[in-house]
Amino acid sequence: MNLLDPQGPVAAGNSTILIDSVFIMLVIVVPTIIAILGFAFWFRASNPKARYQPHFVYSGRVEMVVWSIPALTVILLGGVAWIGSHQLDPAAPVPGTGSPVRIQAVSLDWKWLFIYPDQRIATINTLTVPAGAELNFQLTSSSVMNTFFIPQLGSMIYTMNGMVTKLNLRADTEGKLQGLSAHFSGDGFPDMMFDVNVVSPLAFPEWVATTAKTDAVLNADSYKTLMQQGIEKGRPVYRLDDPRLFDLIASQHIPPGPGPELASEAGRSHSGGHDAR
């Protein structure tokens, strides 16, 4: 999960902004550290050449330096952030090769559900995508707010109950990446990790065909079982019975989960209830 090892154009843009911001800030940080050491050395008690000026009050040259450099730094950082935030808008298209892949992600307590509505399949805690294709994500939450993040593909984004957020990504290199939740959501939060398998465009239809042969079916009833709080150690796959399932979840036609419950009696008595949301 190396932020500085991007595997897609969005992550590469995020990495560039991060590196540029660090170098811009070093322009003021490094000279300031050098000046501190230089002043301490020059105005040491044993230096007879250092002039003591108790009545020194104002210098236009000093004011120019101490105000202009920070101002330029803020302008440069603001420009980088402004331009980058528009170029890397999560909903902006990320052109790729072949047909875009539509993926609907639902953050559960404490697992990730990925629905492929066009392929009529679904997976838990594993995401398989073709290299080079545009990935169109729709994201929501089954209970509390959460955060979807694949560091090497870029753009961390929130998932919220009753809302749908959009994110477009692209993976350029075949291999295995790691995704995670970046927002605390209860006891099982540390285990909310998921695999990201980037396969060749030819291998993706084969994976879809193999996955579609599973006997497990995902519908409203089986989804309610998945909603129950718990950590999923395996990587189960499903045939999608109803392609409208994500819409039913996001619109709350399927009632949301209760959210993480407080584990201790002290916490319950302090909050006055059993719901941590």
Residue pairs with C-beta under 8 A, 6 or more apart in sequence:
1 151
1 152
1 177
1 178
1 180
2 151
2 152
3 11
3 14
3 15
3 18
3 151
3 152
4 15
4 18
4 19
5 152
6 12
6 14
6 15
6 152
6 153
6 154
7 152
7 153
7 171
7 172
7 173
7 175
7 177
7 198
8 94
8 152
8 153
8 154
8 169
8 170
8 171
8 172
9 94
9 170
9 172
10 88
10 94
10 153
10 154
10 155
10 168
10 169
10 170
11 151
11 152
11 153
11 154
11 155
12 154
13 84
13 87
13 88
13 154
14 88
14 154
14 155
16 84
17 80
17 81
17 84
17 88
20 80
21 77
21 80
21 81
24 73
24 76
24 77
24 80
25 73
25 77
27 69
27 73
28 69
28 70
28 73
31 69
41 47
42 50
43 50
44 50
88 154
88 155
90 155
90 157
90 165
90 166
90 167
90 168
91 166
91 167
91 168
92 168
93 134
93 168
94 134
94 135
94 168
94 169
94 170
95 134
96 132
96 133
96 134
96 135
96 170
97 132
97 133
97 201
98 130
98 132
98 133
98 201
99 133
100 133
100 134
100 135
100 136
101 116
101 118
101 129
101 130
101 133
101 134
101 135
101 136
101 204
102 116
102 117
102 118
102 136
102 138
103 114
103 115
103 116
103 127
103 129
103 135
103 136
103 137
103 138
104 114
104 115
104 116
104 117
104 137
104 138
104 139
104 140
104 246
105 112
105 113
105 114
105 115
105 137
105 138
105 139
105 140
105 148
105 159
106 112
106 113
106 115
106 139
106 140
106 141
106 142
106 159
106 246
106 249
107 113
107 139
107 140
107 141
107 142
107 146
107 148
107 159
107 181
107 185
107 192
108 142
108 143
108 226
108 227
108 257
109 142
109 143
109 144
109 185
109 186
109 188
109 227
109 229
109 230
109 257
109 259
109 260
110 181
110 185
110 186
110 187
110 188
110 189
110 191
110 192
110 229
110 230
110 231
111 124
111 125
111 192
111 226
111 230
111 231
111 232
112 124
112 125
112 127
112 148
112 179
112 181
112 192
112 194
113 122
113 123
113 124
113 142
113 223
113 226
114 122
114 123
114 124
114 126
114 127
114 194
115 122
115 218
115 240
115 245
115 246
116 122
116 123
116 208
116 240
117 240
117 243
117 246
118 243
119 208
119 211
119 212
119 240
120 212
120 239
120 240
120 243
121 208
121 211
121 212
121 214
121 237
121 238
121 239
121 240
122 218
122 237
122 238
122 239
122 240
123 211
123 235
123 236
123 237
123 238
124 226
124 232
124 234
124 235
124 236
124 237
125 193
125 194
125 195
125 232
125 234
125 235
126 194
126 195
126 197
126 235
126 237
127 179
127 194
127 195
127 196
127 197
128 196
128 197
128 199
128 204
128 207
129 135
129 171
129 196
129 197
129 198
129 199
129 204
130 198
130 199
130 200
130 201
130 203
130 204
131 171
131 172
131 173
131 174
131 198
131 199
131 200
131 201
132 170
132 171
132 172
132 201
133 170
133 201
133 204
134 168
134 170
135 168
135 169
135 170
135 171
136 166
136 168
137 148
137 166
137 167
137 168
137 169
138 164
138 165
138 166
138 246
138 250
139 148
139 157
139 158
139 159
139 164
139 165
139 166
139 167
140 159
140 160
140 161
140 162
140 163
140 164
140 165
140 246
140 249
140 250
141 159
141 160
141 161
141 256
142 161
142 227
142 249
142 256
142 257
143 161
143 185
143 227
143 256
143 257
143 258
143 259
143 260
143 277
144 161
144 185
144 186
144 259
144 260
144 276
144 277
145 158
145 159
145 160
145 161
145 183
145 185
146 158
146 159
146 181
146 183
146 185
146 192
147 156
147 157
147 158
147 159
147 181
147 182
147 183
148 156
148 157
148 158
148 159
148 167
148 179
148 181
149 156
149 157
149 179
149 180
149 181
149 182
150 169
150 177
150 178
150 179
150 196
151 178
151 180
152 177
152 178
153 169
153 170
153 171
153 177
153 196
154 169
155 167
155 169
156 182
157 165
157 167
158 165
158 183
159 165
161 252
161 256
162 250
162 251
162 252
162 256
163 250
164 250
171 177
171 196
171 198
173 198
174 198
174 199
174 200
175 198
176 195
176 196
176 197
176 198
177 195
177 196
177 198
178 193
178 194
178 195
178 196
179 193
179 194
179 195
179 196
180 192
180 193
180 194
181 189
181 192
181 193
185 192
185 260
186 229
186 259
186 260
186 261
186 276
187 260
187 263
188 229
188 230
188 231
188 260
191 231
195 235
199 207
211 237
212 239
214 237
214 238
214 239
216 222
216 236
216 237
216 238
216 239
217 238
217 239
217 241
218 226
218 238
218 239
218 240
218 241
218 245
219 241
219 242
219 245
220 242
220 245
220 248
220 254
222 238
223 245
223 249
223 254
224 254
227 257
228 257
229 257
229 260
229 261
242 248
247 253
248 254
258 274
258 275
259 275
259 276
259 277
260 276
261 274
261 275
261 276
262 268
262 271
262 274
262 276
268 274
